[in-house]
Amino acid sequence: MARRVCFALDLVDDAEMIAEYERAHAAGAVWPEVTQGIRDKGFLEMEIWRTEDRLFMVATVADDWPRALAAEQHAVDDRWEAAMDRYQRALPHMADCEKWAPMTRIYALGEQ
């Protein structure tokens, strides 16, 4: 059974850099090996939404997510992350953690 996970991340607050970041994530712009690696990690669906300099990732993942990547896929993932690092910054309260901060669901309409 799949489940949904959500994460948040901030971008460098610079309009041109944000535009570059969006271009890097446009349909067909992400390296195919990165897209395959995302799927191989167990992501079934993924969307990234933006408001100002804040990003939200909403993903549906497999039960066994996160899966380990093969060494060659991990190397490609590392190169992509290094290329994206200049645009991204951790949330202020998460500066010592991973860039993408996990979010906790606090409300579900279906449970009301």
CYANA upper distance limits for C-alpha pairs under 8 A (distance plus 0.5 A):
  1 MET  CA     62 ALA  CA      7.31
  1 MET  CA     63 ASP  CA      6.43
  2 ALA  CA     60 THR  CA      6.88
  2 ALA  CA     61 VAL  CA      6.01
  2 ALA  CA     62 ALA  CA      5.24
  2 ALA  CA     63 ASP  CA      6.08
  3 ARG  CA     60 THR  CA      5.97
  3 ARG  CA     61 VAL  CA      6.03
  3 ARG  CA     62 ALA  CA      7.22
  3 ARG  CA     63 ASP  CA      7.59
  4 ARG  CA     58 VAL  CA      7.57
  4 ARG  CA     59 ALA  CA      5.99
  4 ARG  CA     60 THR  CA      4.85
  4 ARG  CA     61 VAL  CA      6.66
  5 VAL  CA     58 VAL  CA      6.56
  5 VAL  CA     59 ALA  CA      5.81
  5 VAL  CA     60 THR  CA      6.82
  5 VAL  CA     61 VAL  CA      7.70
  5 VAL  CA    102 PRO  CA      8.23
  5 VAL  CA    103 MET  CA      8.09
  6 CYS  CA     56 PHE  CA      7.45
  6 CYS  CA     57 MET  CA      5.84
  6 CYS  CA     58 VAL  CA      5.09
  6 CYS  CA     59 ALA  CA      6.70
  6 CYS  CA    102 PRO  CA      6.58
  6 CYS  CA    103 MET  CA      5.90
  6 CYS  CA    104 THR  CA      8.12
  7 PHE  CA     56 PHE  CA      6.19
  7 PHE  CA     57 MET  CA      5.53
  7 PHE  CA     58 VAL  CA      7.29
  7 PHE  CA    100 TRP  CA      6.17
  7 PHE  CA    101 ALA  CA      5.68
  7 PHE  CA    102 PRO  CA      4.88
  7 PHE  CA    103 MET  CA      5.66
  8 ALA  CA     54 ARG  CA      7.62
  8 ALA  CA     55 LEU  CA      6.02
  8 ALA  CA     56 PHE  CA      5.07
  8 ALA  CA     57 MET  CA      6.75
  8 ALA  CA     91 LEU  CA      8.08
  8 ALA  CA    100 TRP  CA      5.97
  8 ALA  CA    101 ALA  CA      5.65
  8 ALA  CA    102 PRO  CA      7.07
  8 ALA  CA    103 MET  CA      7.33
  9 LEU  CA     54 ARG  CA      6.42
  9 LEU  CA     55 LEU  CA      5.62
  9 LEU  CA     56 PHE  CA      7.13
  9 LEU  CA     88 GLN  CA      7.69
  9 LEU  CA     89 ARG  CA      7.21
  9 LEU  CA     90 ALA  CA      6.21
  9 LEU  CA     91 LEU  CA      6.35
  9 LEU  CA     99 LYS  CA      6.73
  9 LEU  CA    100 TRP  CA      5.55
  9 LEU  CA    101 ALA  CA      6.84
 10 ASP  CA     53 ASP  CA      6.08
 10 ASP  CA     54 ARG  CA      4.93
 10 ASP  CA     55 LEU  CA      6.36
 10 ASP  CA     88 GLN  CA      6.45
 10 ASP  CA     89 ARG  CA      5.74
 10 ASP  CA     90 ALA  CA      6.42
 10 ASP  CA     91 LEU  CA      6.32
 11 LEU  CA     18 ILE  CA      7.41
 11 LEU  CA     53 ASP  CA      5.43
 11 LEU  CA     54 ARG  CA      6.63
 11 LEU  CA     55 LEU  CA      7.80
 11 LEU  CA     87 TYR  CA      6.03
 11 LEU  CA     88 GLN  CA      4.87
 11 LEU  CA     89 ARG  CA      6.09
 12 VAL  CA     17 MET  CA      7.65
 12 VAL  CA     18 ILE  CA      7.77
 12 VAL  CA     53 ASP  CA      7.22
 12 VAL  CA     86 ARG  CA      8.36
 12 VAL  CA     87 TYR  CA      5.90
 12 VAL  CA     88 GLN  CA      6.27
 12 VAL  CA     89 ARG  CA      6.85
 13 ASP  CA     17 MET  CA      8.34
 13 ASP  CA     18 ILE  CA      7.90
 13 ASP  CA     53 ASP  CA      6.15
 14 ASP  CA     18 ILE  CA      6.62
 15 ALA  CA     19 ALA  CA      6.68
 16 GLU  CA     20 GLU  CA      6.69
 17 MET  CA     21 TYR  CA      6.62
 17 MET  CA     87 TYR  CA      6.88
 18 ILE  CA     22 GLU  CA      6.71
 18 ILE  CA     53 ASP  CA      7.88
 18 ILE  CA     87 TYR  CA      7.68
 19 ALA  CA     23 ARG  CA      6.72
 20 GLU  CA     24 ALA  CA      6.72
 21 TYR  CA     25 HIS  CA      6.97
 21 TYR  CA     84 MET  CA      8.08
 21 TYR  CA     87 TYR  CA      7.19
 22 GLU  CA     26 ALA  CA      6.67
 23 ARG  CA     29 ALA  CA      7.68
 24 ALA  CA     29 ALA  CA      6.05
 24 ALA  CA     30 VAL  CA      6.69
 25 HIS  CA     29 ALA  CA      6.30
 25 HIS  CA     30 VAL  CA      6.11
 26 ALA  CA     30 VAL  CA      7.61
 30 VAL  CA     34 VAL  CA      7.29
 30 VAL  CA     35 THR  CA      7.33
 31 TRP  CA     35 THR  CA      7.03
 32 PRO  CA     36 GLN  CA      6.68
 33 GLU  CA     37 GLY  CA      6.54
 33 GLU  CA     73 GLN  CA      7.64
 33 GLU  CA     76 VAL  CA      7.43
 34 VAL  CA     38 ILE  CA      6.69
 34 VAL  CA     73 GLN  CA      8.21
 34 VAL  CA     76 VAL  CA      7.21
 34 VAL  CA     77 ASP  CA      6.45
 34 VAL  CA     80 TRP  CA      7.78
 35 THR  CA     39 ARG  CA      6.97
 36 GLN  CA     40 ASP  CA      6.54
 37 GLY  CA     41 LYS  CA      6.59
 37 GLY  CA     69 LEU  CA      7.50
 37 GLY  CA     73 GLN  CA      6.64
 37 GLY  CA     74 HIS  CA      8.36
 37 GLY  CA     77 ASP  CA      7.70
 38 ILE  CA     42 GLY  CA      7.40
 38 ILE  CA     43 PHE  CA      6.40
 39 ARG  CA     43 PHE  CA      5.46
 39 ARG  CA     44 LEU  CA      6.84
 40 ASP  CA     67 ARG  CA      7.52
 40 ASP  CA     69 LEU  CA      7.42
 41 LYS  CA     65 TRP  CA      6.84
 41 LYS  CA     66 PRO  CA      5.88
 41 LYS  CA     67 ARG  CA      4.96
 41 LYS  CA     68 ALA  CA      6.74
 41 LYS  CA     69 LEU  CA      6.94
 42 GLY  CA     61 VAL  CA      6.08
 42 GLY  CA     62 ALA  CA      5.72
 42 GLY  CA     63 ASP  CA      8.49
 42 GLY  CA     64 ASP  CA      7.36
 42 GLY  CA     65 TRP  CA      5.36
 42 GLY  CA     66 PRO  CA      6.37
 42 GLY  CA     67 ARG  CA      6.46
 43 PHE  CA     59 ALA  CA      7.26
 43 PHE  CA     60 THR  CA      6.57
 43 PHE  CA     61 VAL  CA      4.93
 43 PHE  CA     62 ALA  CA      6.86
 43 PHE  CA     65 TRP  CA      7.65
 44 LEU  CA     59 ALA  CA      7.86
 44 LEU  CA     60 THR  CA      5.92
 44 LEU  CA     61 VAL  CA      5.73
 44 LEU  CA     62 ALA  CA      7.04
 45 GLU  CA     59 ALA  CA      5.90
 45 GLU  CA     60 THR  CA      5.51
 45 GLU  CA     61 VAL  CA      7.48
 46 MET  CA     57 MET  CA      7.44
 46 MET  CA     58 VAL  CA      6.26
 46 MET  CA     59 ALA  CA      4.67
 46 MET  CA     60 THR  CA      6.90
 47 GLU  CA     57 MET  CA      6.17
 47 GLU  CA     58 VAL  CA      5.82
 47 GLU  CA     59 ALA  CA      6.80
 48 ILE  CA     55 LEU  CA      7.03
 48 ILE  CA     56 PHE  CA      6.02
 48 ILE  CA     57 MET  CA      4.85
 48 ILE  CA     58 VAL  CA      6.86
 49 TRP  CA     55 LEU  CA      6.06
 49 TRP  CA     56 PHE  CA      5.56
 49 TRP  CA     57 MET  CA      6.82
 49 TRP  CA     58 VAL  CA      8.49
 50 ARG  CA     54 ARG  CA      6.17
 50 ARG  CA     55 LEU  CA      4.98
 50 ARG  CA     56 PHE  CA      6.79
 51 THR  CA     55 LEU  CA      7.07
 61 VAL  CA     65 TRP  CA      6.50
 69 LEU  CA     73 GLN  CA      6.39
 69 LEU  CA     74 HIS  CA      6.09
 70 ALA  CA     74 HIS  CA      6.56
 71 ALA  CA     75 ALA  CA      6.73
 72 GLU  CA     76 VAL  CA      7.03
 73 GLN  CA     77 ASP  CA      6.66
 74 HIS  CA     78 ASP  CA      6.58
 75 ALA  CA     79 ARG  CA      6.83
 76 VAL  CA     80 TRP  CA      6.77
 77 ASP  CA     81 GLU  CA      6.62
 78 ASP  CA     82 ALA  CA      6.59
 79 ARG  CA     83 ALA  CA      6.73
 80 TRP  CA     84 MET  CA      6.76
 81 GLU  CA     85 ASP  CA      6.47
 82 ALA  CA     86 ARG  CA      8.20
 84 MET  CA     88 GLN  CA      7.08
 85 ASP  CA     89 ARG  CA      8.04
 88 GLN  CA     99 LYS  CA      8.05
 89 ARG  CA     99 LYS  CA      6.85
 90 ALA  CA     94 MET  CA      6.49
 90 ALA  CA     95 ALA  CA      5.90
 90 ALA  CA     97 CYS  CA      8.08
 90 ALA  CA     98 GLU  CA      7.56
 90 ALA  CA     99 LYS  CA      4.90
 90 ALA  CA    100 TRP  CA      7.21
 90 ALA  CA    101 ALA  CA      7.96
 91 LEU  CA     95 ALA  CA      6.72
 91 LEU  CA     99 LYS  CA      7.77
 91 LEU  CA    101 ALA  CA      7.68
 94 MET  CA     98 GLU  CA      7.93
 94 MET  CA     99 LYS  CA      8.19
 94 MET  CA    101 ALA  CA      7.52
 95 ALA  CA     99 LYS  CA      8.22
 97 CYS  CA    101 ALA  CA      8.19
107 TYR  CA    111 GLU  CA      8.44
108 ALA  CA    112 GLN  CA      7.48
